[in-house]
Amino acid sequence: MPEALSWIGMRIDDAYGARVGVVHDVYLEPDGSPRWIFTLRRRVLIPGWDAIPGAGRVWVPYPRELIDSAPKVWSLDDMTIEFEAQTRRWYAAGKDHSGWAAHIRSAPSERE
C-alpha cells in the first residue's frame, strides 16, 4: 500500500500551521507518490507532491487563503484533465497570481 494512503484521516496544516482540513482522499501517481490531496471540508485539491507527513498531520507549503480560494470539486471522481490543469495553474500562480501573470507576459517573447 502506498504510504500516502495512510494520510487519509490526518489533519492538514498550511504553510503557517493553520488547520486546513482533513485528508479525505489521495490521488496517486502510477508510482504510488501523492499527486493530489482532497479535503472534503474545503472541497479542494491540494498538491500532494510537496506535502510532508509527520506526527499525525500532513503539512502543505501553501497558505490557507490560497487553498480556500482554489477551484472547487465535489470528489476525486469528478476530476477531469481540464480541472486538474486549472488547479495546477492556480497553485503555480500563487496568492496574488503574480507567477501566472509573469508566465503569461513572458510567453509571447519566448515565441518570437
C-alpha positions as a printed Julia matrix, in Angstrom:
112×3 Matrix{Float64}:
   0.0    0.0     0.0
   1.42   3.43   -0.91
   2.43   5.48    2.15
   0.3    8.45    1.06
  -2.88   6.41    1.54
  -2.04   6.26    5.26
  -2.59  10.04    5.3
  -6.36   9.59    4.99
  -7.92  10.94    8.16
  -4.88  13.06    9.09
  -5.17  16.78    9.77
  -3.85  19.09    7.05
  -1.9   22.17    8.17
  -0.99  25.08    5.9
   2.37  26.81    5.48
   1.86  28.64    8.79
   0.49  25.74   10.82
  -3.19  26.73   10.5
  -5.67  23.9    10.13
  -6.94  23.47    6.59
  -9.0   20.31    6.97
  -8.59  16.55    6.99
  -7.24  14.31    4.24
 -10.35  12.72    2.76
  -8.67  11.1    -0.24
  -5.34  10.99   -2.06
  -4.9   10.84   -5.83
  -1.75   8.87   -6.6
   0.78   8.86   -9.41
   1.39   5.48  -11.09
   4.49   5.04   -8.88
   2.38   5.5    -5.71
   3.56   9.0    -4.86
   0.89  11.56   -3.91
  -0.33  13.79   -6.74
  -3.31  15.49   -5.06
  -4.76  15.59   -1.57
  -8.52  16.08   -1.37
 -10.13  17.7     1.64
 -13.88  17.38    1.9
 -14.14  20.35    4.28
 -12.99  22.84    1.63
 -13.81  20.71   -1.45
 -10.43  21.45   -3.0
  -7.39  19.62   -4.25
  -4.05  20.44   -2.68
  -0.81  19.44   -4.41
   0.5   16.29   -2.78
   3.99  16.29   -4.26
   5.18  18.93   -1.76
   3.28  17.56    1.25
   5.21  16.41    4.32
   3.58  13.96    6.74
   4.54  13.73   10.4
   3.11  13.46   13.89
  -0.35  12.53   12.6
  -0.55  15.57   10.32
   0.2   16.49    6.75
   1.88  19.86    6.18
   1.44  21.63    2.83
   3.52  24.68    1.79
   0.54  26.84    0.8
  -1.34  29.45    2.86
  -4.91  28.62    3.84
  -6.23  31.63    1.91
  -4.81  30.23   -1.34
  -6.23  26.8    -0.59
  -9.65  28.24    0.34
  -9.92  30.09   -2.95
  -8.73  27.2    -5.15
 -11.16  25.72   -7.71
 -13.78  23.52   -6.02
 -14.51  19.85   -6.77
 -17.07  17.52   -5.19
 -14.85  14.39   -5.2
 -11.87  12.89   -6.99
 -14.37  11.02   -9.18
 -15.42  14.38  -10.67
 -11.89  15.4   -11.61
 -11.16  15.97  -15.3
  -7.93  16.74  -17.13
  -9.13  20.32  -17.59
  -9.96  20.74  -13.91
  -6.6   19.32  -12.89
  -4.8   21.73  -15.24
  -6.82  24.67  -13.87
  -5.97  23.67  -10.29
  -2.29  23.18  -11.1
  -2.18  26.69  -12.63
  -3.96  28.08   -9.54
  -1.24  26.88   -7.16
   1.59  27.75   -9.58
   0.33  31.33   -9.76
   0.48  31.88   -6.01
  -1.67  34.02   -3.73
  -1.61  37.14   -5.89
  -1.33  35.2    -9.15
   1.83  37.13   -9.97
   3.55  33.92  -11.04
   0.84  33.17  -13.57
   0.84  36.76  -14.85
   4.62  36.64  -15.28
   4.25  33.37  -17.16
   1.63  34.86  -19.48
   3.65  38.05  -20.06
   6.77  36.09  -20.89
   5.05  33.66  -23.27
   4.91  35.97  -26.37
   8.59  36.91  -26.16
   9.54  33.24  -25.94
   7.69  32.57  -29.22
   9.48  35.36  -31.11
